[in-house]
Amino acid sequence: MPADMRTWIAQLEDVGELVRVRSPVDPRTEMGALLYQSREKALLFENLVGYPGWRSLGMAPANLRHAALAYGTTLQRLTPTAAERSQRRVPTQRVASGPVKEVVWKGTEADVTRLPVHVNGSEEPPYIASGLVVCRDPATGKRNVAFHRLQVKGPRKLGILMVPRHTRRIYDAYEAAGEAMPVAIYIGHHPLHYMAAATSGPFEMDELELAGGLLGEPVQVVRCETNDLEVPADAEIVLEGKVLPHVREPEGPFSEFHDYYVAGMGHNPVVEVDCITLRQDAIYKAVQNGSEVEGCVFHKVPLAAAIYNHIRSIAGHVELHNVVVLPGIFGVVVQMTPRFWGEAKQVLLGVVSSPVLHPKVAIAVDEDVDPYQPWEVLWAVNTRCNPETDVVVIPGVRVHPMDPSARELIPPGGPYWNRVGGKLLIDATKPPLCAGEDARKPFQRLKPMGWDRVRLEDFLPSVGRRT
């Protein structure tokens, strides 16, 4: 069976990582708080107040452990696995129809307010945060799929924020010609579709082919009802429509990945919805945003994979072990074994000038520091970094336009939305291999007696055993 959101739900439930919430939950006033608190388990809401018959899945993945499960690997191997698979492409497979065509709403029936869209934060209107926007470049025919927040403005109207990347470039071409940009927005699929949509790559990259590469099978696609775009046949819901040219309306606020409202608000483009297709028993996909919740997980893995692939061959070869994106997504930890003086700084320069715009803080640690444990990273910074020689600040660099600490020079809404700030490099590694063992030995971490053979679990009572 092809991988979709249903197979993902079954996989989570099989390993005890899914909780079915049968009590009534209001998507507008309660669901956001429940999702924000559930950092360990996925939640499947089965009784939505005001939306009889609907179900909604959220926090799936709730953490990087779930992301590793989606990739079929371990947490420690998550970034290398994602990096390797991100190089694969599998062409899509066109089919005549699929589950997402079981119900078709057109005209006045195509009402977005019929969907159980949840409210993320206390200061914002309803937003579809789980929609993957499909569009096509009018000149080359290249397909693009990307994450975009979508504010519910009315039954058939959505606000859309576009960071100046590929969707924005395609929209600019349509707008220059005075034409609306056809879009299809699919909601609810296997998490590797979301990982593909969040991957930073060249303009020519087809994210549906990348999703096939991540999954190891072709994505089956069907043609839309009202335009010639293709969408996954086994998605839960698809919104068809167009982004209107030369139309801007106030959009925001929205609780973004960094746990702030500040970025992105302004006069942004508008989507007009023409048609909605969905499964007969469609499950709405709710993505909670904020720091270290599902919206972050979907970005942390592709970002880490893109950086991993970019820096692994700096100066020919790097003894690279892992890359982990820190909370807030603007920080990155590189686990490596430096061989030469200055090599760690060279690699960190690669991190902040990679295909990914997010990193502004880059930290290098050795192979004996677990980058998934923040206390170990901070320990390395505190004991192996001399700020006099091991910290570099690079001023006046283009940073992510949603970085609230940077200066916004051009507001959102147009093609040049721009913020400028600094980049910080922290070399928290031991002296390199070329320094010799005498230089490295003082930084060797202590190990308790019996470290290699004594395990705490062997000395604790078994689960359920009476003591």
C-alpha positions as a Markdown table, in Angstrom:
| # | Residue | x | y | z |
|---|---|---|---|---|
| 1 | Met | 0.0 | 0.0 | 0.0 |
| 2 | Pro | 1.4 | 3.4 | -0.9 |
| 3 | Ala | 2.4 | 5.6 | 2.0 |
| 4 | Asp | -0.1 | 8.2 | 3.0 |
| 5 | Met | -1.5 | 9.8 | 6.1 |
| 6 | Arg | -3.5 | 6.7 | 6.9 |
| 7 | Thr | -0.5 | 4.4 | 6.8 |
| 8 | Trp | 1.4 | 6.9 | 9.0 |
| 9 | Ile | -1.4 | 6.9 | 11.6 |
| 10 | Ala | -1.3 | 3.1 | 11.7 |
| 11 | Gln | 2.5 | 3.1 | 12.0 |
| 12 | Leu | 2.3 | 5.6 | 15.0 |
| 13 | Glu | -0.4 | 3.6 | 16.7 |
| 14 | Asp | 1.5 | 0.3 | 16.2 |
| 15 | Val | 4.4 | 1.6 | 18.3 |
| 16 | Gly | 2.4 | 3.3 | 20.9 |
| 17 | Glu | 3.1 | 6.9 | 19.7 |
| 18 | Leu | -0.6 | 7.9 | 18.9 |
| 19 | Val | -3.2 | 9.0 | 21.4 |
| 20 | Arg | -6.9 | 9.0 | 20.3 |
| 21 | Val | -8.7 | 11.9 | 21.9 |
| 22 | Arg | -12.4 | 11.0 | 22.1 |
| 23 | Ser | -13.5 | 13.8 | 24.4 |
| 24 | Pro | -15.1 | 16.8 | 22.6 |
| 25 | Val | -12.4 | 19.4 | 21.5 |
| 26 | Asp | -13.1 | 22.8 | 20.0 |
| 27 | Pro | -10.6 | 23.4 | 17.1 |
| 28 | Arg | -10.9 | 27.2 | 17.6 |
| 29 | Thr | -10.5 | 27.5 | 21.4 |
| 30 | Glu | -8.9 | 24.2 | 22.7 |
| 31 | Met | -7.0 | 22.3 | 20.1 |
| 32 | Gly | -4.0 | 24.6 | 19.9 |
| 33 | Ala | -3.3 | 24.4 | 23.6 |
| 34 | Leu | -3.6 | 20.6 | 23.5 |
| 35 | Leu | -1.3 | 20.3 | 20.5 |
| 36 | Tyr | 1.3 | 22.7 | 22.0 |
| 37 | Gln | 1.5 | 20.6 | 25.2 |
| 38 | Ser | 1.8 | 17.2 | 23.4 |
| 39 | Arg | 5.6 | 17.1 | 22.6 |
| 40 | Glu | 5.8 | 13.3 | 23.0 |
| 41 | Lys | 2.7 | 11.8 | 21.3 |
| 42 | Ala | 0.7 | 12.3 | 18.2 |
| 43 | Leu | -3.0 | 13.3 | 18.8 |
| 44 | Leu | -5.9 | 12.1 | 16.7 |
| 45 | Phe | -9.0 | 14.1 | 17.6 |
| 46 | Glu | -12.2 | 12.1 | 17.0 |
| 47 | Asn | -14.9 | 14.5 | 18.3 |
| 48 | Leu | -14.6 | 18.0 | 17.0 |
| 49 | Val | -17.0 | 20.6 | 18.4 |
| 50 | Gly | -18.9 | 22.2 | 15.5 |
| 51 | Tyr | -17.7 | 19.8 | 12.9 |
| 52 | Pro | -19.6 | 16.5 | 13.2 |
| 53 | Gly | -18.1 | 13.5 | 11.4 |
| 54 | Trp | -14.7 | 15.2 | 11.1 |
| 55 | Arg | -11.4 | 13.9 | 12.7 |
| 56 | Ser | -8.1 | 15.8 | 12.9 |
| 57 | Leu | -4.5 | 14.6 | 13.3 |
| 58 | Gly | -1.8 | 16.8 | 14.9 |
| 59 | Met | 1.7 | 16.6 | 16.4 |
| 60 | Ala | 2.5 | 13.8 | 14.0 |
| 61 | Pro | 5.5 | 14.0 | 14.0 |
| 62 | Ala | 5.6 | 15.6 | 17.5 |
| 63 | Asn | 9.4 | 15.4 | 17.8 |
| 64 | Leu | 12.6 | 14.2 | 16.0 |
| 65 | Arg | 12.0 | 10.7 | 17.3 |
| 66 | His | 8.8 | 10.6 | 15.3 |
| 67 | Ala | 10.6 | 12.0 | 12.3 |
| 68 | Ala | 13.2 | 9.2 | 12.5 |
| 69 | Leu | 10.3 | 6.7 | 12.6 |
| 70 | Ala | 8.9 | 8.3 | 9.4 |
| 71 | Tyr | 12.3 | 7.8 | 7.7 |
| 72 | Gly | 12.6 | 4.3 | 9.1 |
| 73 | Thr | 15.8 | 5.0 | 11.0 |
| 74 | Thr | 17.2 | 6.0 | 14.4 |
| 75 | Leu | 17.5 | 9.5 | 15.9 |
| 76 | Gln | 21.3 | 9.5 | 15.6 |
| 77 | Arg | 21.1 | 8.5 | 12.0 |
| 78 | Leu | 18.2 | 10.8 | 11.1 |
| 79 | Thr | 20.2 | 13.6 | 9.4 |
| 80 | Pro | 22.6 | 11.4 | 7.5 |
| 81 | Thr | 19.6 | 9.3 | 6.3 |
| 82 | Ala | 17.6 | 12.3 | 5.3 |
| 83 | Ala | 20.6 | 13.8 | 3.6 |
| 84 | Glu | 21.3 | 10.7 | 1.5 |
| 85 | Arg | 17.6 | 10.2 | 0.5 |
| 86 | Ser | 17.3 | 13.9 | -0.4 |
| 87 | Gln | 19.6 | 13.2 | -3.4 |
| 88 | Arg | 17.0 | 10.7 | -4.9 |
| 89 | Arg | 14.2 | 11.5 | -7.3 |
| 90 | Val | 11.4 | 9.2 | -8.4 |
| 91 | Pro | 9.1 | 10.5 | -11.2 |
| 92 | Thr | 5.4 | 10.8 | -10.3 |
| 93 | Gln | 2.9 | 8.3 | -11.7 |
| 94 | Arg | -0.3 | 9.7 | -13.2 |
| 95 | Val | -3.5 | 7.9 | -12.4 |
| 96 | Ala | -7.1 | 8.4 | -13.5 |
| 97 | Ser | -8.5 | 9.0 | -10.1 |
| 98 | Gly | -8.0 | 8.4 | -6.4 |
| 99 | Pro | -9.4 | 8.7 | -2.8 |
| 100 | Val | -9.1 | 12.5 | -2.9 |
| 101 | Lys | -11.7 | 12.6 | -5.6 |
| 102 | Glu | -14.4 | 10.8 | -3.7 |
| 103 | Val | -16.1 | 14.1 | -2.8 |
| 104 | Val | -16.1 | 17.3 | -5.0 |
| 105 | Trp | -17.3 | 20.7 | -3.9 |
| 106 | Lys | -17.6 | 23.4 | -6.5 |
| 107 | Gly | -19.2 | 26.9 | -6.6 |
| 108 | Thr | -20.7 | 27.9 | -3.2 |
| 109 | Glu | -20.1 | 24.4 | -1.9 |
| 110 | Ala | -16.3 | 25.1 | -2.1 |
| 111 | Asp | -16.4 | 26.7 | 1.3 |
| 112 | Val | -13.1 | 26.5 | 3.3 |
| 113 | Thr | -15.0 | 27.3 | 6.5 |
| 114 | Arg | -16.5 | 23.8 | 6.3 |
| 115 | Leu | -13.1 | 22.4 | 7.2 |
| 116 | Pro | -12.1 | 22.1 | 10.9 |
| 117 | Val | -9.3 | 24.6 | 10.7 |
| 118 | His | -7.8 | 25.0 | 14.1 |
| 119 | Val | -6.5 | 28.3 | 15.7 |
| 120 | Asn | -2.8 | 28.0 | 16.6 |
| 121 | Gly | -2.3 | 31.0 | 19.0 |
| 122 | Ser | -4.3 | 33.3 | 21.1 |
| 123 | Glu | -3.7 | 36.4 | 19.0 |
| 124 | Glu | -4.6 | 35.2 | 15.5 |
| 125 | Pro | -7.4 | 34.1 | 13.2 |
| 126 | Pro | -7.8 | 30.6 | 11.8 |
| 127 | Tyr | -4.9 | 29.5 | 9.6 |
| 128 | Ile | -4.4 | 26.5 | 7.4 |
| 129 | Ala | -0.8 | 25.6 | 8.4 |
| 130 | Ser | -0.8 | 22.2 | 6.8 |
| 131 | Gly | -1.4 | 23.1 | 3.2 |
| 132 | Leu | 1.3 | 22.3 | 0.6 |
| 133 | Val | 1.0 | 24.7 | -2.3 |
| 134 | Val | 1.5 | 23.3 | -5.8 |
| 135 | Cys | 2.2 | 25.7 | -8.7 |
| 136 | Arg | 4.0 | 25.6 | -12.1 |
| 137 | Asp | 6.4 | 27.9 | -13.7 |
| 138 | Pro | 4.8 | 29.4 | -16.8 |
| 139 | Ala | 8.0 | 29.6 | -18.7 |
| 140 | Thr | 9.6 | 26.2 | -18.0 |
| 141 | Gly | 6.6 | 24.1 | -16.8 |
| 142 | Lys | 8.6 | 23.1 | -13.7 |
| 143 | Arg | 6.4 | 22.1 | -10.8 |
| 144 | Asn | 6.9 | 23.5 | -7.3 |
| 145 | Val | 5.5 | 22.4 | -3.9 |
| 146 | Ala | 6.0 | 24.5 | -0.8 |
| 147 | Phe | 4.8 | 25.2 | 2.7 |
| 148 | His | 2.8 | 28.5 | 3.0 |
| 149 | Arg | 0.7 | 29.7 | 5.8 |
| 150 | Leu | -2.9 | 30.4 | 4.6 |
| 151 | Gln | -5.2 | 32.7 | 6.6 |
| 152 | Val | -8.9 | 31.8 | 6.3 |
| 153 | Lys | -10.4 | 35.1 | 5.2 |
| 154 | Gly | -13.8 | 33.9 | 4.0 |
| 155 | Pro | -15.6 | 30.9 | 2.5 |
| 156 | Arg | -13.5 | 31.1 | -0.7 |
| 157 | Lys | -10.7 | 33.4 | 0.2 |
| 158 | Leu | -7.3 | 32.8 | 1.8 |
| 159 | Gly | -4.4 | 35.1 | 2.6 |
| 160 | Ile | -1.0 | 33.7 | 1.7 |
| 161 | Leu | 2.5 | 34.7 | 2.8 |
| 162 | Met | 5.4 | 34.0 | 0.4 |
| 163 | Val | 9.0 | 34.2 | 1.4 |
| 164 | Pro | 11.1 | 35.3 | -1.6 |
| 165 | Arg | 11.9 | 31.8 | -2.9 |
| 166 | His | 10.5 | 29.6 | -5.6 |
| 167 | Thr | 6.7 | 30.1 | -5.2 |
| 168 | Arg | 7.3 | 33.8 | -5.1 |
| 169 | Arg | 9.4 | 33.7 | -8.2 |
| 170 | Ile | 6.7 | 31.9 | -10.1 |
| 171 | Tyr | 4.0 | 34.2 | -8.9 |
| 172 | Asp | 6.1 | 37.2 | -10.0 |
| 173 | Ala | 6.1 | 35.8 | -13.5 |
| 174 | Tyr | 2.3 | 35.5 | -13.6 |
| 175 | Glu | 1.8 | 38.9 | -12.0 |
| 176 | Ala | 4.1 | 40.5 | -14.5 |
| 177 | Ala | 1.8 | 39.2 | -17.2 |
| 178 | Gly | -1.3 | 40.3 | -15.4 |
| 179 | Glu | -2.4 | 36.8 | -14.9 |
| 180 | Ala | -3.6 | 34.8 | -11.8 |
| 181 | Met | -1.3 | 32.0 | -10.7 |
| 182 | Pro | -3.2 | 28.6 | -10.6 |
| 183 | Val | -2.6 | 26.7 | -7.4 |
| 184 | Ala | -3.6 | 23.4 | -5.8 |
| 185 | Ile | -3.2 | 23.1 | -2.0 |
| 186 | Tyr | -3.1 | 19.6 | -0.6 |
| 187 | Ile | -3.8 | 19.0 | 3.1 |
| 188 | Gly | -2.9 | 15.7 | 4.9 |
| 189 | His | -0.4 | 13.2 | 3.6 |
| 190 | His | 2.6 | 11.2 | 4.8 |
| 191 | Pro | 5.1 | 13.4 | 6.8 |
| 192 | Leu | 7.8 | 12.8 | 4.1 |
| 193 | His | 5.7 | 14.9 | 1.7 |
| 194 | Tyr | 6.0 | 17.8 | 4.2 |
| 195 | Met | 9.7 | 17.1 | 4.6 |
| 196 | Ala | 10.0 | 17.3 | 0.8 |
| 197 | Ala | 8.1 | 20.6 | 0.6 |
| 198 | Ala | 10.3 | 22.1 | 3.3 |
| 199 | Thr | 13.6 | 21.1 | 1.5 |
| 200 | Ser | 15.8 | 23.9 | 0.1 |
| 201 | Gly | 17.0 | 23.0 | -3.3 |
| 202 | Pro | 17.5 | 24.4 | -6.8 |
| 203 | Phe | 14.6 | 26.1 | -8.6 |
| 204 | Glu | 14.4 | 23.1 | -10.9 |
| 205 | Met | 13.7 | 20.6 | -8.1 |
| 206 | Asp | 10.3 | 18.9 | -8.3 |
| 207 | Glu | 9.3 | 18.3 | -4.7 |
| 208 | Leu | 6.8 | 15.6 | -5.6 |
| 209 | Glu | 9.6 | 13.7 | -7.2 |
| 210 | Leu | 11.7 | 14.3 | -4.1 |
| 211 | Ala | 8.8 | 13.0 | -2.0 |
| 212 | Gly | 9.0 | 9.9 | -4.1 |
| 213 | Gly | 12.7 | 9.7 | -3.4 |
| 214 | Leu | 12.3 | 10.1 | 0.3 |
| 215 | Leu | 9.6 | 7.4 | 0.4 |
| 216 | Gly | 11.2 | 5.0 | -2.1 |
| 217 | Glu | 8.1 | 4.8 | -4.3 |
| 218 | Pro | 6.4 | 7.0 | -6.9 |
| 219 | Val | 3.8 | 9.5 | -5.8 |
| 220 | Gln | 0.6 | 8.8 | -7.6 |
| 221 | Val | -1.0 | 12.0 | -8.9 |
| 222 | Val | -4.3 | 13.0 | -10.4 |
| 223 | Arg | -5.3 | 16.1 | -12.4 |
| 224 | Cys | -7.2 | 18.9 | -10.7 |
| 225 | Glu | -10.8 | 19.6 | -11.5 |
| 226 | Thr | -10.4 | 23.3 | -12.4 |
| 227 | Asn | -6.8 | 23.6 | -13.6 |
| 228 | Asp | -4.1 | 21.4 | -15.1 |
| 229 | Leu | -2.0 | 21.0 | -12.0 |
| 230 | Glu | -1.5 | 17.5 | -10.5 |
| 231 | Val | -1.9 | 16.6 | -6.8 |
| 232 | Pro | -1.3 | 13.3 | -4.9 |
| 233 | Ala | -4.3 | 11.0 | -5.5 |
| 234 | Asp | -4.3 | 9.8 | -1.9 |
| 235 | Ala | -4.1 | 13.2 | -0.1 |
| 236 | Glu | -6.9 | 13.9 | 2.4 |
| 237 | Ile | -8.1 | 17.2 | 1.0 |
| 238 | Val | -7.2 | 19.5 | -2.0 |
| 239 | Leu | -8.1 | 23.1 | -2.4 |
| 240 | Glu | -8.0 | 24.3 | -6.0 |
| 241 | Gly | -7.8 | 28.0 | -6.9 |
| 242 | Lys | -5.6 | 30.9 | -8.0 |
| 243 | Val | -3.4 | 33.6 | -6.5 |
| 244 | Leu | -4.8 | 36.9 | -7.8 |
| 245 | Pro | -2.4 | 39.4 | -9.5 |
| 246 | His | -1.9 | 42.8 | -8.0 |
| 247 | Val | -4.1 | 42.1 | -5.1 |
| 248 | Arg | -2.8 | 42.6 | -1.5 |
| 249 | Glu | -4.7 | 42.5 | 1.7 |
| 250 | Pro | -3.6 | 42.7 | 5.4 |
| 251 | Glu | -2.5 | 39.2 | 6.5 |
| 252 | Gly | -1.5 | 38.0 | 10.0 |
| 253 | Pro | -0.6 | 37.7 | 12.8 |
| 254 | Phe | 0.3 | 34.0 | 12.8 |
| 255 | Ser | 2.3 | 32.1 | 15.5 |
| 256 | Glu | 5.4 | 31.2 | 13.5 |
| 257 | Phe | 8.2 | 28.6 | 14.0 |
| 258 | His | 10.3 | 30.9 | 16.3 |
| 259 | Asp | 7.5 | 31.4 | 18.8 |
| 260 | Tyr | 6.8 | 35.0 | 17.8 |
| 261 | Tyr | 4.1 | 36.9 | 15.9 |
| 262 | Val | 6.3 | 39.6 | 14.7 |
| 263 | Ala | 7.4 | 38.5 | 11.2 |
| 264 | Gly | 5.6 | 38.4 | 8.0 |
| 265 | Met | 2.6 | 40.5 | 8.8 |
| 266 | Gly | 1.6 | 43.0 | 6.1 |
| 267 | His | -0.2 | 43.4 | 2.9 |
| 268 | Asn | 0.2 | 40.0 | 1.2 |
| 269 | Pro | -1.4 | 38.2 | -1.8 |
| 270 | Val | -4.8 | 36.5 | -1.8 |
| 271 | Val | -5.9 | 33.0 | -2.9 |
| 272 | Glu | -9.4 | 32.6 | -4.5 |
| 273 | Val | -10.7 | 29.1 | -4.0 |
| 274 | Asp | -12.6 | 27.5 | -6.9 |
| 275 | Cys | -13.0 | 23.9 | -5.9 |
| 276 | Ile | -12.4 | 21.5 | -2.9 |
| 277 | Thr | -11.9 | 17.7 | -3.4 |
| 278 | Leu | -11.6 | 15.3 | -0.5 |
| 279 | Arg | -12.0 | 11.8 | 0.8 |
| 280 | Gln | -15.4 | 10.6 | 1.9 |
| 281 | Asp | -14.1 | 10.4 | 5.5 |
| 282 | Ala | -11.4 | 13.0 | 5.2 |
| 283 | Ile | -9.1 | 13.5 | 8.2 |
| 284 | Tyr | -8.0 | 17.2 | 8.6 |
| 285 | Lys | -4.3 | 17.7 | 9.2 |
| 286 | Ala | -3.6 | 20.2 | 11.9 |
| 287 | Val | -0.1 | 21.6 | 12.1 |
| 288 | Gln | 0.7 | 23.4 | 15.3 |
| 289 | Asn | 3.3 | 26.1 | 15.0 |
| 290 | Gly | 5.7 | 27.6 | 17.5 |
| 291 | Ser | 9.1 | 26.4 | 18.7 |
| 292 | Glu | 9.8 | 22.7 | 19.0 |
| 293 | Val | 6.3 | 21.6 | 17.9 |
| 294 | Glu | 5.2 | 19.9 | 14.6 |
| 295 | Gly | 5.8 | 22.9 | 12.3 |
| 296 | Cys | 9.4 | 23.1 | 13.5 |
| 297 | Val | 10.0 | 19.3 | 13.1 |
| 298 | Phe | 9.0 | 19.5 | 9.4 |
| 299 | His | 11.6 | 22.1 | 8.8 |
| 300 | Lys | 14.4 | 21.0 | 11.1 |
| 301 | Val | 15.1 | 17.7 | 9.3 |
| 302 | Pro | 15.3 | 19.0 | 5.7 |
| 303 | Leu | 17.3 | 22.0 | 6.9 |
| 304 | Ala | 19.8 | 19.7 | 8.6 |
| 305 | Ala | 20.0 | 17.4 | 5.6 |
| 306 | Ala | 20.6 | 20.3 | 3.2 |
| 307 | Ile | 23.4 | 21.7 | 5.4 |
| 308 | Tyr | 24.9 | 18.2 | 5.9 |
| 309 | Asn | 25.1 | 17.7 | 2.1 |
| 310 | His | 26.6 | 21.2 | 1.6 |
| 311 | Ile | 29.4 | 21.0 | 4.1 |
| 312 | Arg | 30.4 | 17.4 | 3.9 |
| 313 | Ser | 32.9 | 18.1 | 1.1 |
| 314 | Ile | 34.3 | 21.5 | 2.1 |
| 315 | Ala | 37.9 | 21.5 | 1.0 |
| 316 | Gly | 37.5 | 18.0 | -0.4 |
| 317 | His | 36.4 | 16.2 | 2.8 |
| 318 | Val | 35.1 | 16.8 | 6.3 |
| 319 | Glu | 35.0 | 14.2 | 9.1 |
| 320 | Leu | 31.3 | 15.0 | 9.5 |
| 321 | His | 29.2 | 13.0 | 11.9 |
| 322 | Asn | 25.9 | 14.9 | 12.3 |
| 323 | Val | 24.0 | 18.1 | 11.9 |
| 324 | Val | 21.2 | 19.2 | 14.3 |
| 325 | Val | 19.0 | 22.3 | 14.0 |
| 326 | Leu | 18.5 | 24.0 | 17.4 |
| 327 | Pro | 15.2 | 25.4 | 18.8 |
| 328 | Gly | 14.0 | 28.4 | 16.9 |
| 329 | Ile | 15.6 | 27.0 | 13.7 |
| 330 | Phe | 18.1 | 29.9 | 13.5 |
| 331 | Gly | 20.9 | 27.8 | 15.2 |
| 332 | Val | 22.8 | 24.7 | 13.9 |
| 333 | Val | 25.2 | 22.3 | 15.7 |
| 334 | Val | 27.8 | 20.5 | 13.6 |
| 335 | Gln | 29.3 | 17.3 | 15.1 |
| 336 | Met | 32.6 | 16.7 | 13.4 |
| 337 | Thr | 36.2 | 15.7 | 14.0 |
| 338 | Pro | 38.5 | 18.6 | 13.0 |
| 339 | Arg | 41.7 | 17.5 | 11.4 |
| 340 | Phe | 43.4 | 20.9 | 10.9 |
| 341 | Trp | 43.6 | 24.2 | 12.6 |
| 342 | Gly | 40.9 | 26.5 | 11.4 |
| 343 | Glu | 38.9 | 23.7 | 9.8 |
| 344 | Ala | 35.9 | 24.0 | 12.2 |
| 345 | Lys | 35.5 | 27.7 | 11.4 |
| 346 | Gln | 35.7 | 26.9 | 7.7 |
| 347 | Val | 32.9 | 24.4 | 8.0 |
| 348 | Leu | 30.8 | 26.9 | 10.1 |
| 349 | Leu | 31.2 | 29.5 | 7.4 |
| 350 | Gly | 29.7 | 26.9 | 5.1 |
| 351 | Val | 26.8 | 26.4 | 7.4 |
| 352 | Val | 25.8 | 30.1 | 7.4 |
| 353 | Ser | 26.3 | 30.4 | 3.6 |
| 354 | Ser | 24.5 | 27.2 | 2.7 |
| 355 | Pro | 21.4 | 26.8 | 0.5 |
| 356 | Val | 19.4 | 27.4 | 3.7 |
| 357 | Leu | 18.7 | 30.9 | 4.8 |
| 358 | His | 17.8 | 30.2 | 8.4 |
| 359 | Pro | 21.2 | 29.6 | 10.2 |
| 360 | Lys | 22.6 | 32.7 | 12.0 |
| 361 | Val | 24.3 | 30.8 | 14.9 |
| 362 | Ala | 26.6 | 27.9 | 14.0 |
| 363 | Ile | 28.3 | 25.8 | 16.6 |
| 364 | Ala | 30.9 | 23.1 | 16.0 |
| 365 | Val | 31.4 | 20.3 | 18.5 |
| 366 | Asp | 33.4 | 17.0 | 18.6 |
| 367 | Glu | 32.3 | 13.5 | 18.1 |
| 368 | Asp | 32.1 | 12.9 | 21.9 |
| 369 | Val | 29.4 | 15.5 | 22.3 |
| 370 | Asp | 25.8 | 14.5 | 21.6 |
| 371 | Pro | 24.3 | 17.3 | 19.5 |
| 372 | Tyr | 20.8 | 16.1 | 20.4 |
| 373 | Gln | 21.5 | 17.0 | 24.1 |
| 374 | Pro | 21.4 | 20.8 | 24.6 |
| 375 | Trp | 23.3 | 20.4 | 27.9 |
| 376 | Glu | 26.2 | 18.7 | 26.1 |
| 377 | Val | 26.4 | 21.4 | 23.5 |
| 378 | Leu | 26.4 | 24.1 | 26.2 |
| 379 | Trp | 29.0 | 22.2 | 28.1 |
| 380 | Ala | 31.2 | 22.1 | 25.0 |
| 381 | Val | 30.8 | 25.8 | 24.5 |
| 382 | Asn | 31.6 | 26.5 | 28.1 |
| 383 | Thr | 34.7 | 24.2 | 28.3 |
| 384 | Arg | 36.2 | 24.1 | 24.8 |
| 385 | Cys | 35.5 | 27.6 | 23.4 |
| 386 | Asn | 37.8 | 30.5 | 24.1 |
| 387 | Pro | 35.7 | 33.5 | 23.1 |
| 388 | Glu | 38.9 | 35.5 | 22.4 |
| 389 | Thr | 39.9 | 33.2 | 19.5 |
| 390 | Asp | 36.9 | 30.8 | 18.9 |
| 391 | Val | 34.0 | 33.2 | 18.3 |
| 392 | Val | 33.4 | 35.1 | 15.1 |
| 393 | Val | 30.7 | 37.6 | 14.4 |
| 394 | Ile | 29.9 | 38.5 | 10.7 |
| 395 | Pro | 27.9 | 41.7 | 10.5 |
| 396 | Gly | 25.6 | 43.0 | 7.7 |
| 397 | Val | 24.5 | 39.7 | 6.2 |
| 398 | Arg | 21.1 | 38.8 | 4.6 |
| 399 | Val | 19.2 | 36.7 | 7.1 |
| 400 | His | 15.9 | 34.9 | 7.1 |
| 401 | Pro | 13.1 | 37.5 | 6.7 |
| 402 | Met | 11.3 | 36.0 | 9.7 |
| 403 | Asp | 14.2 | 36.6 | 12.1 |
| 404 | Pro | 12.6 | 39.1 | 14.5 |
| 405 | Ser | 16.0 | 40.2 | 15.9 |
| 406 | Ala | 17.2 | 41.5 | 12.5 |
| 407 | Arg | 16.5 | 44.8 | 10.8 |
| 408 | Glu | 13.7 | 44.6 | 8.2 |
| 409 | Leu | 14.7 | 46.8 | 5.3 |
| 410 | Ile | 11.9 | 45.9 | 2.9 |
| 411 | Pro | 8.5 | 44.7 | 4.2 |
| 412 | Pro | 6.6 | 41.5 | 3.0 |
| 413 | Gly | 4.1 | 41.5 | 0.2 |
| 414 | Gly | 6.6 | 42.0 | -2.7 |
| 415 | Pro | 9.5 | 40.1 | -4.2 |
| 416 | Tyr | 12.3 | 41.8 | -2.1 |
| 417 | Trp | 11.2 | 41.2 | 1.5 |
| 418 | Asn | 14.5 | 41.5 | 3.3 |
| 419 | Arg | 16.1 | 41.5 | 6.7 |
| 420 | Val | 19.8 | 42.1 | 7.5 |
| 421 | Gly | 21.7 | 41.0 | 10.6 |
| 422 | Gly | 24.7 | 39.2 | 11.9 |
| 423 | Lys | 26.0 | 35.6 | 11.8 |
| 424 | Leu | 27.7 | 34.0 | 14.8 |
| 425 | Leu | 30.3 | 31.2 | 14.6 |
| 426 | Ile | 31.3 | 29.3 | 17.7 |
| 427 | Asp | 34.1 | 26.7 | 17.5 |
| 428 | Ala | 33.6 | 24.5 | 20.6 |
| 429 | Thr | 35.9 | 21.7 | 19.4 |
| 430 | Lys | 39.1 | 20.3 | 20.9 |
| 431 | Pro | 42.4 | 21.0 | 19.3 |
| 432 | Pro | 42.4 | 19.2 | 15.9 |
| 433 | Leu | 44.0 | 15.9 | 15.0 |
| 434 | Cys | 47.0 | 17.6 | 13.6 |
| 435 | Ala | 47.8 | 19.1 | 17.0 |
| 436 | Gly | 48.7 | 15.7 | 18.4 |
| 437 | Glu | 47.6 | 13.7 | 21.4 |
| 438 | Asp | 49.4 | 15.9 | 24.0 |
| 439 | Ala | 47.3 | 18.9 | 22.9 |
| 440 | Arg | 44.0 | 16.9 | 22.8 |
| 441 | Lys | 44.4 | 14.8 | 26.0 |
| 442 | Pro | 43.5 | 17.6 | 28.4 |
| 443 | Phe | 40.1 | 17.8 | 26.7 |
| 444 | Gln | 39.3 | 14.1 | 27.0 |
| 445 | Arg | 36.0 | 13.6 | 28.8 |
| 446 | Leu | 36.0 | 11.7 | 32.1 |
| 447 | Lys | 34.2 | 8.3 | 32.2 |
| 448 | Pro | 32.9 | 6.8 | 35.4 |
| 449 | Met | 34.3 | 3.4 | 36.5 |
| 450 | Gly | 32.5 | 0.6 | 34.7 |
| 451 | Trp | 31.1 | 3.0 | 32.0 |
| 452 | Asp | 31.6 | 0.4 | 29.2 |
| 453 | Arg | 29.7 | -2.5 | 31.0 |
| 454 | Val | 27.5 | -1.2 | 33.8 |
| 455 | Arg | 23.9 | -0.2 | 32.8 |
| 456 | Leu | 21.4 | 1.4 | 35.1 |
| 457 | Glu | 18.4 | -0.5 | 33.6 |
| 458 | Asp | 20.0 | -3.7 | 34.7 |
| 459 | Phe | 19.8 | -2.6 | 38.4 |
| 460 | Leu | 16.2 | -1.3 | 38.3 |
| 461 | Pro | 13.1 | -3.4 | 38.9 |
| 462 | Ser | 11.2 | -4.5 | 35.7 |
| 463 | Val | 8.1 | -2.6 | 34.7 |
| 464 | Gly | 5.2 | -3.9 | 36.8 |
| 465 | Arg | 7.4 | -5.7 | 39.3 |
| 466 | Arg | 6.4 | -5.1 | 42.9 |
| 467 | Thr | 9.2 | -3.8 | 45.2 |
